[in-house]
Amino acid sequence: MEKYYLLNEKIVIKEKSLKEKNKKIPGIIFTRAFCSIGIVIFHYFRHARGNFKFLYLTANSSLGYMLVTSFFCISGVVLYYNYPKIKSIRTFYYKRWKSIFPSFYVCFTYFFLRTAVHFHRLFYKGDWSKIFITIIGFDGFLSYKINTYYLVGEWFLGAIIILYILYPIILFIVNKNNIIINNIIICFFYYLMYIRQNILLFRSQKILYLVQQVFILE
């Protein structure tokens, strides 16, 4: 009788752990939804006419940067919550691909064909090989430097793909020694918050000095 009780207890614990693993966290769902809606509102007011732009800027940065950063952090929490361990790299990457690319391809194909019909040319930008950048999802991410067939997806699609690619490596380091990854993150944020800001400040001061010299010479 005692063995039967212990056996049932193990089964209950196992079933409970499976339910907890698949359980949705309301706070995270709300925060992601809030960030998503806020990002849409931010882009709307960015292109809106007039001086009044509700919640467009904050005291330290723009609302878009805050919401996108929060969305990435929450997505990282959800990713680790669902995949604290990766049993199969192939299955992990396939599920990540399935969550992104099918809907992206459908959306891009519609706008691509509509644009091609408008220009009466399939590869309307001349270079057909650049469509490969779209196929791998980096046309928006690289659009600042390369003239791609960028129509949908925005820059964060490429950023998410990079993070998904790096996630098994990051997870391996965290499981081995989380102090290493913590130090890397601290150094990275130090670079963003101080070194890079000082470089940008130095460049802006240099440009301002050159502009002043031009006006003085005139």
C-alpha positions in Angstrom: 0.0 0.0 0.0 2.9 2.3 0.8 4.6 1.6 -2.5 1.4 2.3 -4.4 1.1 5.7 -2.6 4.7 6.6 -3.4 4.3 5.6 -7.0 1.1 7.7 -7.4 2.9 10.6 -5.7 5.7 10.5 -8.3 3.2 10.4 -11.1 1.3 13.4 -9.6 4.5 15.4 -9.3 5.5 14.5 -12.9 2.1 15.6 -14.2 2.2 18.7 -12.1 5.7 19.7 -13.4 4.5 19.2 -17.0 1.5 21.4 -16.4 3.7 24.1 -14.7 6.0 24.0 -17.7 3.2 24.7 -20.2 1.5 27.2 -17.9 1.2 30.7 -19.2 2.3 33.6 -17.0 -0.3 36.4 -17.1 2.1 39.1 -16.2 4.5 38.3 -19.0 1.6 38.0 -21.5 0.3 41.4 -20.4 3.8 43.0 -20.6 4.5 41.7 -24.1 1.0 42.8 -25.3 1.6 46.2 -23.7 5.0 46.6 -25.4 3.6 45.5 -28.8 0.7 47.9 -28.7 3.0 50.7 -27.5 5.5 50.1 -30.3 2.7 50.4 -32.9 1.5 53.7 -31.2 5.1 54.9 -31.2 5.5 54.3 -35.0 2.2 56.0 -35.6 3.2 59.2 -33.8 6.6 59.1 -35.4 5.1 59.6 -38.8 2.1 61.7 -37.7 2.0 65.4 -38.6 2.0 68.1 -36.1 4.0 69.0 -33.0 1.9 67.1 -30.5 3.2 63.5 -30.2 1.6 61.8 -27.3 4.1 59.5 -25.3 6.6 59.8 -28.2 9.5 61.0 -26.0 10.4 60.3 -22.4 12.9 62.1 -20.0 15.8 59.9 -21.1 15.0 58.4 -24.4 12.1 57.7 -26.8 9.2 55.5 -25.9 10.1 53.1 -28.8 13.5 52.3 -27.5 12.1 51.6 -24.0 9.3 49.3 -25.3 11.6 47.4 -27.8 14.2 46.8 -25.1 11.5 45.6 -22.7 10.0 43.4 -25.4 13.4 41.8 -26.0 14.0 41.2 -22.3 10.6 39.6 -21.8 11.1 37.5 -24.9 14.4 36.3 -23.4 12.7 35.4 -20.2 10.0 33.4 -22.1 12.6 31.7 -24.2 14.5 30.5 -21.1 11.3 29.6 -19.4 10.3 27.3 -22.2 13.9 26.0 -23.0 16.0 25.8 -19.8 17.6 22.9 -21.5 17.8 21.9 -25.2 17.6 18.2 -25.9 17.8 18.6 -29.7 19.4 21.5 -31.5 17.7 20.5 -34.7 14.2 20.5 -33.1 14.9 23.8 -31.4 16.0 25.6 -34.5 13.1 24.1 -36.5 10.5 25.3 -34.0 12.1 28.8 -34.0 12.1 28.8 -37.8 8.5 27.7 -37.9 7.5 30.5 -35.5 9.0 33.2 -37.7 9.5 32.4 -41.4 6.2 31.0 -42.7 4.2 34.1 -41.8 7.1 36.3 -42.9 7.3 34.6 -46.3 3.5 34.9 -46.8 3.5 38.6 -45.9 6.6 39.4 -47.9 5.4 37.6 -51.0 2.2 39.6 -51.1 4.0 43.0 -50.9 6.8 41.9 -53.2 4.4 40.8 -56.0 2.4 44.0 -55.6 5.5 46.1 -55.8 6.8 44.1 -58.8 3.5 44.6 -60.6 3.7 48.3 -59.9 7.2 48.5 -61.5 6.3 46.0 -64.2 9.4 44.0 -63.3 9.9 41.0 -61.0 13.3 42.0 -59.6 12.6 45.7 -59.7 15.8 46.7 -58.0 18.0 45.2 -60.6 20.1 42.8 -58.6 18.1 39.5 -58.1 20.8 38.0 -55.8 19.8 40.4 -53.0 16.6 38.5 -52.6 18.7 35.9 -50.7 19.1 38.5 -47.9 15.3 38.5 -47.6 15.1 34.7 -47.6 17.3 34.5 -44.5 15.3 37.4 -42.9 18.1 40.0 -42.8 16.8 42.5 -45.4 15.5 45.0 -42.8 18.5 44.4 -40.5 21.0 45.3 -43.2 18.9 47.9 -45.0 20.9 50.7 -43.4 23.9 49.6 -45.4 22.7 47.5 -48.3 19.9 48.4 -50.8 17.8 45.2 -50.2 14.3 44.2 -51.1 13.2 45.3 -47.7 9.4 45.5 -47.5 8.3 43.9 -44.2 9.8 42.5 -41.0 11.7 45.6 -39.7 15.2 45.5 -38.3 14.2 43.4 -35.2 13.5 40.3 -37.3 17.2 40.0 -38.0 18.1 40.8 -34.4 15.7 38.0 -33.2 17.2 35.5 -35.6 20.7 36.3 -34.3 19.6 35.9 -30.7 18.0 32.5 -31.6 21.2 31.4 -33.3 23.3 32.4 -30.2 20.8 31.1 -27.6 22.2 27.5 -27.4 25.7 28.9 -26.9 24.5 31.4 -24.2 22.5 28.7 -22.5 25.5 26.4 -22.4 27.6 29.1 -20.8 24.8 29.9 -18.3 24.4 26.3 -17.3 28.2 25.9 -16.9 28.9 29.2 -15.1 26.4 32.0 -15.0 29.1 34.4 -13.6 30.8 34.5 -17.1 27.7 35.6 -19.0 26.8 38.1 -16.2 30.3 39.7 -16.6 29.9 39.8 -20.4 26.5 41.5 -20.1 27.9 44.1 -17.6 30.8 44.9 -20.0 28.4 45.1 -22.9 26.1 47.6 -21.1 29.1 49.5 -19.9 30.2 49.9 -23.5 26.8 51.0 -24.6 26.1 53.4 -21.7 29.5 55.1 -21.3 32.2 54.4 -23.9 29.9 54.5 -27.0 28.0 57.6 -25.6 31.3 59.3 -25.1 32.4 58.5 -28.6 29.1 59.9 -30.0 29.5 63.0 -27.8 33.0 63.5 -29.0 31.9 63.2 -32.6 29.0 65.6 -32.2 31.3 68.1 -30.5 33.8 67.8 -33.3 31.1 68.4 -35.9 29.8 71.4 -34.0 33.3 72.8 -33.8 33.8 72.4 -37.6 30.4 74.1 -38.2 31.4 77.0 -36.0 34.7 77.4 -37.8 32.9 77.5 -41.1 30.7 80.3 -39.9 33.7 82.2 -38.4 35.5 81.9 -41.7 32.5 83.3 -43.5 
